[in-house]
Amino acid sequence: MKKFVFCALCALAILAIVGCKGRNYKSQVMLGNEPTNYYHWTWTAQDAPWGICDKDGNTIIPRVYPKSVAYYGDYFIADSLTKQVLYSVDGKRLYEADKIERSGFKYFVIGVNNGKQSVFDLRTGKTVDGFDQMQVFACGGEVFYLVTVAEKKGVTDTQGNIVIGPRYDEVIAITDIIKGKKSGFFLCCNSGLWEKRDLAGKQTGKPTAKQVAAEKKKTANSRTVQEF
């Protein structure tokens, strides 16, 4: 019995690494309504595993996943039985988590492990974690992460450095575009008291609630207001 199981596993391993040619099923990967140079590939057998190959049958992502692999233009996300795996477009395994979500930003994804969120930067390979919740946003032409710990909010940069400690009930990010140049600042509230901070996290003022409301209403300089 053990010999039979061993042989069966060896056979599956060999089949998982063979090319797309032969008795396989292929369907072209689409990005929206546009065809790509990638193909979903599996066997014709029911419940056979999936992978990705190119038009010549060269393996991009090995045929080991129980579902077809999702393509998002700049990366693939594959589902294993217990994890989701992020691959580059050339098939490099980059990151894995219990669940991987799109962030709304091209080069950033949100990972979920044991109920806590992290952010993975595809450009640098850097993972920032250690927070309950995370969100990617832009302010003043720079990318930041909104982080939450025990329902208190703060801000880090994309390297994980704390810009504003997670101690606020509300964070507002304001971006102005003046003569084609972006600038920005943060308004942070804790227990009804507001602080104004620059993009480096330095406190530059203590506005009243009325002044904060006025800042949010300004529209003269192509202003973007994000409330968290």
N, C-alpha and C positions, 0 to 999 in steps of 0.2 A: 504494500500500500504506500509506504514512504517513498519507494522508488518510483511509483506511478506519479505521485504528487510532484516529486522533484523533476521528472521528465516533462510533466505538463507545464510547470513554471518555466522551465528552460525554453520550451516551445513558444510560450507567450512572450518571453523576453526577446527571442529571435524575431518573432513576427512584429514586435513593437518597433524594431529598428530598421526593418527593411524599407526600401523606397516605396514610392507611390505607384510604381508600375505593377502590373499583374492584376490579380483579382481584387480590385479595390473600387471603392466608390468615391468620386471626387465631385465637389460642387464649388463654383467660384465664390470667393469671399467678396461681399459687397460692402461699400462704405456709403451709407445712404442708398441712393439709386445708382451709384457709380461702381462699375466692376473694378477689381484690383488685380494685381499680379499674383495673388495668393489663392490657395485652394484648401477648403476643408477636405480632409481625407480620412476614410475609415474602411473597414471591410464591409462586405455586403451582408454579413451575418447580423442577426438581431442583437442589439445591446453591445456591439463592438465598440472599442475605444476610438477616440478622435484625436487628430493632430492637425498640423498645418504644413503644407508643402508649397513649393513654387511651381510655375507652369511646366518646368522640366522634370518634376518629380523629386527634387532634392528636399530633404527634410529641413523644415524651419523649426517646428515644434514637434517633439516625438509623439507618436500615436499611442498615448497612454491615458487620455482623459475621458471620463464617462459621458461628457457632453461636447457639442461642437464649441470651438474656441472663439470668443468674442474679439472682434478687431475694432479699434477706435482711432485708426489713422496714424497714431504715433506709438502704439503699443498694443499688445494682446493681453487678454485676461482669460486664464484657463481655470476650470473648476476641477479639483480632485475630489475625493470623497470627504476629506476633512478640511482642506485649505483651498484658497484661491491663489493663483500664481501669476505674477506679472512678468511678461516677456517683452524684450525689445523687438523691433521689426526684423532684426537679423537673427532672432531666436535665442538671444542671451537671457538666461534666467536672472531677473533683477531683484525680485522681492516677493514675499508671500505673507499672507495674513488669513485669519479666519474668514474675513470678507474684505473685498477691495471695492471702493466706490470712486466714481469720478468726482473731481473737486470743482469743476467749472473752469479750471485753468489748465492749459495745454500740457504742461510738464509736471503736474502734481496730482497725486492720487491720495485718497484717504484710506487707511487700513484700520480694521477693527479686530482687536485681539482681546478676548475675555471681557468684552463689553467696553473696553477703553479704545480711544482713537489715536492714531498716529498719522503723520504725513510723510510721504516718500517723494523726494525730488528726483525726477528722471535725469535731469541734467548733471547732477553731482553724485547721485547715488546715496545721498544723505537722508537718514530717517530721523525724524524728531518725534519723540513720544514722551510718556510720563504724565499725561493729562487725561482727564475724563472725556472731554470732547475737544475737537479741533476743527477749524474752518480756515480755508485759504481766502485771502482778500487782498486788494491793492489799495494803497493810499499814497498820494503824492508821487506816483510813478514807481513806487517800490512795492514788492510783495511781502506780506506779513502773514502770520498765523494768529487767528483768534483762539485763545486757549481757555478752557473752563475747568476749574477744580472746585468741587463742592459748591457748585452753582455760582461761583465767583469768576469773573472774566478778567483776562489780561491779554498781552500781546507778546509774541516772540518774533525774531527774524527767521529767515529760512535756514539758519545754522543752529537754531534752537536757543540762541541767546535771549534772555529775558529783556524785553524793551519796557514793558509795563507789567508789574507783578499781578497775578490773578487775585485781586482783592476788591474788584468793583462789581456793582450790580448792573451797570450799563456802560458800554463803550460806543462812542460815535466816531467814525472815521470820516474826515472831510477833506476832499481834494478840490483845489482850485486850479484852473488853467488860465494863466494870464500871459498874453502875447505868445502863445504856443508852449509855454513852460509850465510844468506841473509843480505844485507845492501842496503840502498837506499838514494836518495836525489832528490830534485826538482830543475828544472831550470825554472825561471819565467821571462817573457818578458813584459815590458810595454813601449809603444812608442819607440821600438827599443833598449831599454836598458835592459840588462839581469842581473838577480841575481841568485845566487846559495843558496839554503836553505836546511837545514837538515830536518829530519822527524818530528821534533818538531816545524818547521817553522822558526828557527833561521837563519839569513843570515850569510853565511860563505864565500861569495866571490862575485865578479862582473866580470864574464867572458865576453870576447868579443864574437861577433857573430861567429868568426872563431873558438874560443875555444869551443863554444857550438856545432858547426858542428862536431868538432873532438870528443867530448864526445859521440855524437849520433852514430858515426862510430866505436867506440871501441867494439871489440868482444872478447878480450882475456879472460875475466872472466865470460863467460856465462851471458851476459848482456841482459836485457829486457828494451826496450824503448817504452814508451807510450806518444803520443803527443796529447794534447787537445787544 
